[in-house]
Amino acid sequence: MQLRQAMKEEDGERGVTTGVTPPAAEQDPAVRGSKVWSKVRAVAFNLLSLIVVLLIWEVMAERANSPYFPAPLHILAAFVQLLQQGDILGNSLWTHINASVYRLLVGFGLGVALGVPLGLLMGLYKNLYVSMRAVIEPFRFIPPIAWIPLAIIFFSGIGRYAFLIFLGAFFPVFTATLVGVGRVEPIHRKVFQVYGAGKFYILRRVVFPTVLPDILGGMRVGLGTAWMTIVAAELTGGEPIGLGRMMVNYSELLRIPEVVVAMILIGAIGFILNEALLLAEKILFRWRWQVSL
């Protein structure tokens, strides 16, 4: 009972000190209108920026008049053709997209599943990390592409893709979790210990909620690195499907519009996945301060 009461008091203080918006303020029409207008303005500026970039691209492509610098309209035509007819091997565009996203999620999921608990363990037990630092840290600086020869020898099928993408995702998540554990306030842990809380309870109610923002930040970085690794991973897989493989196939034929279509799709899907993580972060951490200048 005392532990629950302490948790309630701590939550109440957290709501005051971390800037949680009171229900009355959330229901204020002026506040709601300001938030809606801010979102509309952000969308408008993003659309305007995109239009300006496309117009500049179109003008530069017309002046260059080169088959190796296609205009946006040519790329749009290539996208429609790929969408309707598939690629030169008869594979549909959705087949390539589904294959790449599936491989990404498998490798990224493995990176998070191992990076988070290992980061928590070594963050909580610093001596363990110090003892193994010389083994772990050098691997962080080896790019995933450097592992391609070993991936070809030791893995096949989905395991080859997952291994390379895992390497791109693991270290950002692991490092963010490790650093986040060091930011846990010792006073919070000691308060729970005074009221008789066990180690697992403290880990679940104090350490993990405090580290979670850092974990999501590491996941965003790891997702970007993993998604950038997809081209290298699909080059080694020996399968004709995947956005990276499609891009390489068309580059060998010097069909640049199709190559750019694959590049744009890779960027767009990565952007969507990143926005999904950002949305989850905003929902989970609405209490955090918004710092601006």
NUTI-631665 format. One line per 3 residues: number of its first residue (from 1); for each residue z, x, y of N, C-alpha, C. Coordinates in steps of 0.001 Angstrom, whole numbers, plus 500000, padded with zeros to 6 digits. Layout:
NUM = Z:X:Y:Z:X:Y:Z:X:Y  ...
end
This chain:
1 = 500000:500832:498793:500000:500000:500000:500000:500864:501253  500808:501920:501236:500855:502798:502394:499517:503476:502619  498852:503846:501500:497537:504496:501609:496519:503545:502199
4 = 496525:502294:501761:495601:501301:502301:495851:501064:503790  497143:500979:504157:497477:500765:505556:497001:501942:506407  497164:503150:505895:496709:504332:506631:495204:504321:506788
7 = 494496:503875:505719:493034:503804:505791:492598:502788:506832  493299:501627:506884:492933:500611:507865:493160:501108:509282  494306:501784:509490:494578:502318:510818:493551:503368:511219
10 = 493163:504203:510232:492160:505237:510514:490814:504612:510831  490424:503568:510081:489165:502880:510349:489182:502234:511722  490355:501655:512092:490437:501048:513410:490293:502069:514512
13 = 490942:503225:514335:490801:504272:515335:489382:504792:515379  488729:504888:514214:487354:505370:514166:486432:504440:514922  486652:503146:514807:485810:502209:515528:485937:502361:517020
16 = 487138:502787:517512:487336:502953:518946:486761:504265:519423  486994:505341:518661:486656:506675:519154:485221:507057:518888  484543:506436:517951:483185:506855:517630:482146:505981:518249
19 = 482544:505007:519029:481563:504275:519815:480932:503113:519104  481656:502449:518199:481112:501259:517566:481006:500148:518590  479869:499480:518628:479661:498429:519612:480448:497186:519226
22 = 481303:496650:520099:482068:495447:519772:481140:494266:519534  481567:493293:518704:480722:492134:518441:480317:491408:519703  481204:491298:520697:480866:490579:521921:479737:491263:522661
25 = 479756:492611:522660:478688:493335:523344:477371:493185:522605  477429:493136:521240:476198:492974:520465:475567:491613:520723  476376:490605:521039:475852:489266:521272:475408:489058:522710
28 = 475638:490031:523571:475230:489916:524968:473704:489903:525050  473094:488867:525652:471620:488804:525741:471031:490002:526467  471739:490524:527463:471218:491681:528193:471121:492899:527288
31 = 472140:493091:526420:472127:494226:525503:471000:494074:524492  470870:492854:523920:469809:492616:522948:468436:492782:523588  468276:492260:524801:466992:492396:525477:466644:493836:525774
34 = 467659:494643:526126:467422:496062:526392:466980:496791:525132  467606:496461:523986:467230:497100:522728:465809:496716:522321  465472:495428:522473:464121:494978:522112:463088:495654:523005
37 = 463357:495705:524303:462423:496331:525228:462256:497824:524916  463344:498485:524532:463267:499901:524184:462373:500115:522972  462496:499236:521959:461662:499360:520762:460203:499082:521089
40 = 459944:498041:521891:458566:497715:522266:457938:498868:523044  458701:499446:523956:458188:500555:524750:457887:501765:523875  458745:502032:522888:458500:503169:521994:457220:502962:521190
43 = 457025:501731:520659:455805:501437:519907:454576:501571:520794  454672:501076:522030:453535:501140:522954:453165:502584:523270  454158:503425:523525:453877:504822:523835:453278:505556:522630
46 = 453751:505220:521436:453186:505844:520234:451724:505444:520039  451429:504159:520239:450034:503701:520123:449156:504353:521190  449685:504447:522406:448917:505078:523475:448639:506541:523164
49 = 449636:507248:522662:449443:508656:522298:448389:508798:521212  448441:507907:520216:447466:507961:519126:446059:507699:519638  445912:506724:520507:444591:506409:521058:444041:507584:521868
52 = 444903:508208:522668:444461:509352:523476:443993:510498:522580  444753:510782:521528:444371:511856:520609:443035:511548:519940  442841:510300:519502:441584:509922:518851:440403:510025:519812
55 = 440615:509626:521059:439533:509727:522052:439160:511187:522311  440164:512039:522454:439887:513469:522653:439171:514041:521444  439610:513655:520269:438978:514109:519025:437514:513666:518979
58 = 437254:512418:519328:435890:511889:519297:434983:512656:520271  435468:512898:521465:434666:513619:522463:434374:515041:521994  435391:515721:521465:435198:517094:521005:434240:517154:519817
61 = 434318:516168:518916:433413:516144:517767:431974:515905:518197  431772:515026:519178:430413:514775:519669:429837:516014:520346  430673:516744:521072:430184:517955:521728:429909:519067:520713
64 = 430760:519174:519697:430543:520213:518688:429313:519919:517843  429119:518625:517511:427960:518196:516720:427811:519052:515458  428921:519171:514721:428936:520008:513518:429398:519178:512327
67 = 428777:519383:511145:429242:518646:509955:430637:519066:509506  431116:520201:510016:432435:520683:509636:433528:520222:510602  433130:519455:511596:434094:518894:512552:433764:517416:512742
70 = 434102:516591:511735:433686:515182:511775:434458:514384:512815  433816:513381:513362:434438:512478:514328:435313:511462:513602  436256:510844:514317:437122:509834:513684:436345:508696:513036
73 = 435223:508282:513611:434442:507198:513021:433843:507612:511682  433421:508868:511553:432912:509355:510272:434019:509396:509216  435201:509769:509660:436332:509806:508724:436711:508396:508296
76 = 436650:507457:509231:436926:506067:508886:435905:505545:507882  434640:505907:508055:433601:505488:507113:433857:506086:505727  434280:507359:505681:434590:507994:504403:435784:507316:503735
79 = 436768:506925:504536:437938:506230:503991:437545:504886:503378  436708:504136:504081:436255:502834:503564:435477:503014:502273  434636:504038:502231:433862:504283:501018:434762:504653:499841
82 = 435738:505512:500093:436682:505873:499038:437491:504666:498589  437838:503811:499515:438622:502633:499191:437830:501651:498345  436554:501549:498603:435708:500570:497906:435116:501117:496616
85 = 434698:502392:496629:433952:502929:495494:434699:503989:494704  435773:504515:495253:436478:505597:494578:435851:506943:494880  436342:507982:494191:435840:509334:494452:434639:509647:493572
88 = 434210:510892:493590:433014:511306:492847:433228:511247:491336  434489:511233:490904:434790:511146:489468:435086:509720:489025  434994:508779:489934:435231:507384:489590:436676:506933:489708
91 = 437567:507796:490202:438972:507423:490367:439161:506716:491709  439905:505630:491683:440129:504885:492924:441094:505634:493836  441054:505299:495107:441939:505937:496074:443395:505606:495772
94 = 443658:504372:495320:445032:503988:494988:445556:504786:493797  444674:505170:492885:445087:506000:491755:445591:507352:492236  444871:507934:493177:445298:509213:493749:446631:509073:494484
97 = 446769:508017:495271:447994:507816:496044:449184:507600:495111  449025:506732:494130:450128:506448:493210:450547:507691:492440  449577:508490:492007:449898:509701:491247:450700:510680:492100
100 = 450265:510893:493339:450960:511845:494210:452357:511371:494557  452507:510084:494886:453832:509563:495260:454781:509618:494068  454288:509291:492884:455130:509341:491681:455621:510762:491417
103 = 454713:511734:491498:455101:513130:491283:456106:513585:492329  455876:513174:493562:456800:513542:494637:458191:512983:494380  458270:511698:494031:459570:511062:493836:460321:511677:492665
106 = 459608:512065:491610:460272:512695:490468:460861:514043:490871  460048:514897:491490:460531:516216:491886:461601:516143:492960  461391:515273:493942:462368:515121:495019:463675:514544:494485
109 = 463576:513564:493589:464776:512987:493001:465589:514016:492232  464908:514898:491504:465615:515956:490780:466292:516918:491754  465610:517229:492865:466198:518120:493855:467464:517545:494461
112 = 467441:516240:494775:468631:515590:495344:469728:515472:494294  469345:515101:493069:470338:514898:492012:471094:516174:491675  470451:517316:491830:471132:518588:491558:471698:519213:492829
115 = 470999:519058:493950:471424:519707:495183:472724:519155:495741  472904:517823:495683:474105:517214:496255:475367:517603:495485  475445:517391:494168:476692:517763:493473:476965:519261:493489
118 = 475899:520072:493411:476122:521518:493442:476596:521962:494825  476045:521351:495882:476507:521663:497232:477947:521241:497449  478314:520060:496932:479703:519612:497039:480642:520550:496284
121 = 480240:520938:495087:481099:521803:494263:481337:523144:494948  480264:523770:495413:480416:525097:496014:480983:525016:497425  480848:523859:498078:481488:523699:499371:482985:523517:499247
124 = 483408:522833:498199:484832:522613:497981:485522:523849:497417  484791:524618:496619:485337:525832:496013:484552:527031:496551  484977:527498:497712:484250:528557:498410:484151:529830:497576
127 = 485174:530117:496803:485139:531333:495995:483988:531295:494992  483683:530116:494484:482567:529987:493552:481253:530318:494238  481088:529808:495476:479862:530094:496215:479773:531568:496583
130 = 480880:532151:497037:480876:533570:497408:480547:534440:496210  481037:534052:495037:480795:534839:493825:479340:534753:493367  478657:533642:493663:477285:533443:493188:476261:533506:494311
133 = 476679:533866:495500:475774:533873:496651:474595:534822:496463  474857:535984:495895:473793:536966:495693:472757:536494:494683  473124:535527:493867:472181:534980:492891:471409:533808:493482
136 = 472103:532964:494247:471492:531726:494743:470614:531965:495959  471129:532687:496948:470453:532787:498242:469055:533414:498179  468823:534484:497397:467455:535033:497363:466404:534028:496916
139 = 466754:533109:496015:465788:532113:495552:465387:531159:496669  466255:530982:497663:465963:530063:498754:464785:530535:499596  464550:531845:499604:463489:532403:500447:462171:532599:499689
142 = 462145:532237:498436:460899:532328:497667:460143:531015:497840  458939:531011:498405:458205:529752:498603:457808:529140:497273  457747:527813:497187:457363:527168:495928:456006:527628:495403
145 = 455082:527977:496297:453753:528412:495863:453844:529679:495017  454829:530525:495292:454970:531767:494533:455340:531513:493074  455829:530314:492788:456224:529982:491412:455073:529417:490589
148 = 453890:529284:491170:452773:528657:490465:452446:529355:489148  452336:530704:489095:452018:531330:487790:453029:530996:486702  454326:531025:487050:455341:530683:486056:455290:529211:485682
151 = 454986:528355:486657:454879:526926:486366:453744:526657:485392  452637:527366:485538:451496:527188:484624:451854:527631:483216  452655:528702:483111:453004:529241:481788:454027:528362:481076
154 = 455058:527938:481789:456213:527319:481133:456179:525789:481127  455362:525161:481969:455400:523703:482066:453999:523131:481935  453974:521840:481639:452705:521111:481581:452960:519665:481993
157 = 451893:518971:482386:452012:517570:482749:452912:517365:483939  453705:516297:483899:454564:515938:485013:455639:516996:485260  456019:517734:484202:457024:518777:484370:456583:519868:485326
160 = 455282:520183:485321:454771:521217:486220:454840:520761:487675  454433:519528:487914:454526:518990:489276:455989:518922:489721  456827:518372:488855:458231:518162:489215:458928:519480:489511
163 = 458606:520516:488760:459254:521811:488958:458952:522376:490340  457683:522369:490730:457303:522935:492026:457843:522097:493187  457767:520778:493057:458274:519915:494122:459796:519990:494189
166 = 460438:520111:493031:461891:520286:492984:462329:521511:493783  461598:522607:493645:461947:523829:494362:461855:523630:495878  460891:522810:496311:460770:522544:497731:461872:521651:498271
169 = 462425:520792:497426:463428:519822:497882:464860:520289:497683  465098:521103:496672:466475:521416:496277:467241:522161:497356  466692:523262:497861:467472:524136:498736:467821:523497:500081
172 = 466940:522725:500735:467392:522048:501959:468542:521085:501713  468490:520334:500608:469566:519386:500299:470842:520133:499943  470710:521157:499131:471882:521951:498725:472547:522596:499925
175 = 471766:523220:500801:472319:523917:501957:472983:522941:502925  472334:521790:503175:472910:520803:504085:474237:520273:503550  474308:520033:502248:475557:519546:501644:476640:520603:501716
178 = 476276:521838:501418:477235:522944:501455:477825:523118:502852  476977:523084:503858:477438:523232:505239:478264:522018:505669  477849:520816:505226:478559:519602:505605:479983:519560:505097
181 = 480221:520109:503910:481579:520114:503358:482516:520910:504260  481995:521965:504858:482826:522780:505747:483242:522065:507014  482605:520938:507332:482939:520189:508542:483972:519095:508302
184 = 484402:518932:507079:485424:517927:506787:486738:518366:507422  487358:517463:508193:488606:517788:508871:489744:517945:507851  490415:519082:507845:491523:519275:506889:492630:518237:507063
187 = 492843:517757:508302:493916:516789:508532:493665:515484:507788  492395:515079:507667:492086:513854:506927:492442:514011:505449  492070:515160:504894:492382:515401:503486:493892:515450:503265
190 = 494617:516077:504189:496058:516216:504014:496772:514874:504131  496276:513999:505002:496889:512674:505133:496796:511923:503810  495641:511957:503179:495478:511275:501903:496351:511911:500825
193 = 496493:513239:500868:497336:513905:499882:498801:513509:500057  499225:513355:501305:500607:512955:501573:500906:511593:500968  499931:510692:501015:500125:509348:500467:499797:509261:498979
196 = 499610:510411:498343:499490:510441:496894:498095:510248:496345  497073:510397:497153:495706:510235:496667:495302:511421:495802  494546:511137:494727:494062:512191:493857:492816:512868:494404
199 = 492385:513925:493728:491235:514698:494192:489955:513860:494197  489748:513081:493141:488523:512286:493062:488508:511216:494150  489670:510640:494431:489752:509620:495480:489439:510232:496845
202 = 489989:511421:497111:489718:512105:498377:488238:512464:498483  487662:512901:497378:486231:513236:497373:485394:512009:497705  485791:510863:497134:484996:509637:497311:485206:508998:498671
205 = 486421:509063:499219:486723:508333:500452:486749:509211:501699  486840:510535:501543:486923:511419:502709:485741:512380:502751  485578:513163:501688:484586:514241:501709:483168:513683:501724
208 = 482855:512818:500766:481470:512347:500649:481016:511550:501883  481823:510594:502417:481379:509905:503638:481171:510841:504817  481987:511902:504916:481827:512848:506021:480562:513681:505865
211 = 480233:514041:504630:479083:514910:504368:477780:514118:504318  477859:512804:504122:476654:512003:503915:475620:512151:505039  476007:512188:506331:474980:512414:507361:474232:513734:507185
214 = 474953:514787:506796:474302:516072:506553:473392:515998:505331  473809:515245:504317:472976:515102:503122:471665:514419:503466  471727:513354:504252:470498:512660:504630:469608:513540:505503
217 = 470219:514335:506375:469425:515277:507153:468735:516305:506272  469459:516820:505295:468857:517745:504334:467774:517087:503496  467960:515816:503165:466947:515095:502403:465655:514952:503199
220 = 465774:514724:504498:464570:514624:505339:463814:515941:505364  464553:517045:505519:463904:518359:505505:463308:518640:504126  464069:518346:503085:463578:518573:501727:462378:517720:501384
223 = 462358:516493:501902:461219:515615:501658:459955:516193:502287  460083:516719:503508:458926:517329:504147:458415:518532:503380  459330:519384:502940:458923:520566:502179:458310:520178:500840
226 = 458902:519198:500174:458388:518753:498886:457003:518137:499025  456812:517342:500080:455517:516698:500284:454445:517730:500616  454818:518792:501336:453856:519848:501636:453502:520649:500387
229 = 454378:520622:499396:454136:521358:498161:453213:520603:497216  452932:519320:497511:452192:518492:496574:450793:519035:496314  450152:519614:497335:448801:520150:497154:448822:521303:496162
232 = 449766:522239:496351:449872:523366:495425:450229:522892:494026  451118:521905:493935:451524:521401:492621:450351:520753:491898  449542:519989:492609:448427:519292:491956:447270:520228:491628
235 = 447224:521378:492283:446217:522366:491918:446493:522979:490550  447774:522988:490157:448148:523636:488895:448259:522661:487740  448173:521372:488018:448462:520385:486987:447356:520169:485972
238 = 446141:520514:486338:445033:520339:485417:444571:518911:485266  444997:518010:486166:444570:516618:486121:443694:516318:487334  442712:515406:487189:441760:515156:488286:442271:514182:489335
241 = 443498:513692:489204:443984:512689:490149:445108:513262:490997  445284:512658:492180:446255:513128:493145:445559:513444:494450  446216:513176:495554:445603:513408:496861:445274:514877:497077
244 = 446159:515767:496637:445882:517191:496768:444670:517605:495967  444569:517077:494745:443420:517414:493901:442131:516847:494480  442196:515624:494992:441017:515016:495605:440560:515828:496809
247 = 441485:516301:497591:441140:517096:498765:440438:518385:498365  440939:519052:497336:440329:520299:496888:438941:520042:496291  438796:518956:495520:437491:518638:494933:436428:518455:496003
250 = 436760:517733:497054:435783:517500:498121:435579:518738:498987  436592:519583:499102:436412:520818:499879:435422:521751:499188  435401:521739:497857:434435:522556:497123:433004:522069:497336
253 = 432852:520787:497656:431533:520219:497941:431211:520232:499436  432141:520785:500242:431978:520843:501695:431813:519458:502314  432462:518470:501744:432454:517120:502303:433756:516947:503090
256 = 433687:517381:504333:434873:517476:505173:435493:516116:505499  434704:515056:505761:435355:513766:506070:436312:513303:504975  435918:513463:503706:436808:513060:502614:438044:513951:502541
259 = 437866:515236:502859:439013:516148:502890:440010:515698:503956  439491:515348:505130:440364:514914:506215:441042:513593:505868  440343:512707:505146:440960:511449:504703:442190:511743:503844
262 = 442050:512670:502892:443191:513030:502044:444317:513640:502868  443967:514484:503836:444988:515095:504694:445729:514037:505501  444989:513098:506065:445617:512042:506870:446517:511170:506000
265 = 446075:510862:504786:446898:510046:503891:448182:510766:503514  448092:512071:503257:449290:512849:502948:450269:512800:504122  449736:512991:505328:450600:512924:506505:451178:511548:506740
268 = 450355:510501:506550:450815:509139:506803:451901:508720:505812  451699:509053:504530:452699:508682:503522:453993:509452:503756  453873:510743:504104:455070:511516:504438:455806:510924:505620
271 = 455055:510467:506627:455667:509839:507794:456405:508559:507404  455807:507748:506541:456441:506497:506110:457738:506784:505346  457696:507763:504449:458900:508104:503692:459996:508646:504613
274 = 459604:509451:505594:460578:509968:506546:461191:508838:507368  460366:507875:507781:460879:506740:508541:461838:505907:507700  461572:505811:506400:462484:505076:505517:463854:505747:505478
277 = 463872:507082:505417:465147:507791:505443:465841:507633:506789  465058:507659:507870:465643:507454:509196:466259:506068:509330  465576:505060:508778:466105:503704:508827:467404:503599:508047
280 = 467440:504222:506871:468679:504221:506085:469798:504924:506844  469459:506008:507544:470463:506727:508326:470994:505872:509463  470117:505138:510138:470566:504287:511243:471450:503149:510750
283 = 471108:502596:509596:471901:501493:509053:473281:501979:508605  473317:503141:507960:474581:503648:507432:475487:504211:508510  474890:504756:509569:475687:505471:510569:475465:504893:511951
286 = 475613:503594:512074:475472:502954:513378:476590:503330:514331  477679:503860:513798:478832:504200:514631:478655:505523:515360  477635:506314:514989:477531:507658:515578:477054:507584:517025
289 = 477467:508561:517794:477059:508649:519187:475579:508953:519268  474920:508397:520286:473540:508735:520617:473565:509641:521838  473282:510929:521637:473357:511914:522710:471988:512014:523380
292 = 471964:511961:524703:470727:512113:525449:471014:512831:526755  469962:513359:527361:470098:514078:528627:469372:513319:529717
end
